[in-house]
Amino acid sequence: MTQIFNFSAGPAMLPAPVMQKAQREFINWNEQGCSVMEMSHRSKQYIGVAEKATADLKQLLNVPDNYKILFMHGGGRGQFSAVPLNLSGQGASADFLVTGSWSKGAVAEANNFLDTNIIADNLAGQRTSVPSQSEWQLNDNAAYFHYCPNETVEGVEIDWIPNTGKVPIVADMSSNILSKKIDINDYGLIYAGAQKNIGPSGLTVVIVREDLIGNARLQTPNIMNYDVIKKHDSMYNTPPTFAWYLAGLVFEWLLESGGIESIEKHNAEKSKLLYECIDDNDFYSNKVELQYRSRMNVPFHLADPTLDSMFLRESEDAGLKALKGHRIVGGMRASIYNAMPIEGVKTLVEFMHDFAKKYG
């Protein structure tokens, strides 16, 4: 059987060792005679699973003691509502940097709760860059500043921290959390849907500074209220237990693999290999400015778009799955999150070279 490499943007592939361990433990976890997904989330055994996952994530990201890690429902879109409900207060406004589809979505949802100040918007152009901060119209009295450091659809990544003064930074890191070293102190709040670099879909991680908790609007549903979730140790209601358990296995895998420093080098090597293939052959192109190219999501186009369907069909036959680009930008997209091994990228590059020779 041809080895399969899954380049899906999400839900994305999970590390093979994690899947293998979960398979071994699926029916009889820790000699309990049942699956971890069948255990009460209130049991001593499962609380141990949750506490270890939290501690491992804290270690991986060096989360300071004045931040709280929450495991929540609703994905990134749920946080589009939860953030303004928890951080804005009545009648407040917030600043938004729009660099792609996901930051645009955050603005659309936040409009239901507060005044949104779009400080810069690159969607009117070619979705391939980020406006210079000198062009931004920041509000010193904003409740928070929101941006998406890695836009999954457009393949645009911001590798620097915006300067917002005393205004807390909120970052949607759904697609690049755990892929590189960051300083948590630079942010007021980070949120991430799990289904790209953390685990399966259904779980959302929120890392929030303690002083930003406790000021939610009265109409905030309890399931979205950071203070309520904090006080119940992320178990206000039944959490997505199996997703939390699998996320814990991913955190273990990262620690055993050398932590964030090691995976960052691994990701740099993978993206360099793929971008070099694209840049060295006129048959392919990537339109994103060099300094904003994503290391997680690599969109590319064929010089002859009539060959797109052929490329997708033959790549699928070669065991290279989910390479079709998002409908907004077209072309192809290879998502190479933490779990994608270097062998997968090498196999893709070899296929791309052969395809270009065959049809170029």
Salt bridges, closest charged atoms under 4 A:
ASP56 OD2 - LYS52 NZ 2.65
ASP65 OD1 - LYS58 NZ 2.74
GLU154 OE2 - ARG127 NH1 2.57
GLU157 OE2 - LYS180 NZ 3.40
ASP159 OD1 - LYS180 NZ 2.64
ASP159 OD1 - ARG295 NH2 3.81
GLU210 OE1 - LYS230 NZ 2.86
ASP211 OD1 - ARG209 NE 2.54
ASP227 OD2 - LYS231 NZ 3.09
GLU252 OE1 - LYS21 NZ 3.19
GLU252 OE2 - LYS52 NZ 3.07
GLU264 OE2 - ARG295 NH1 3.85
GLU276 OE2 - LYS272 NZ 2.57
ASP279 OD2 - ARG293 NH1 2.84
GLU314 OE2 - LYS358 NZ 3.43
GLU316 OE2 - LYS321 NZ 2.88
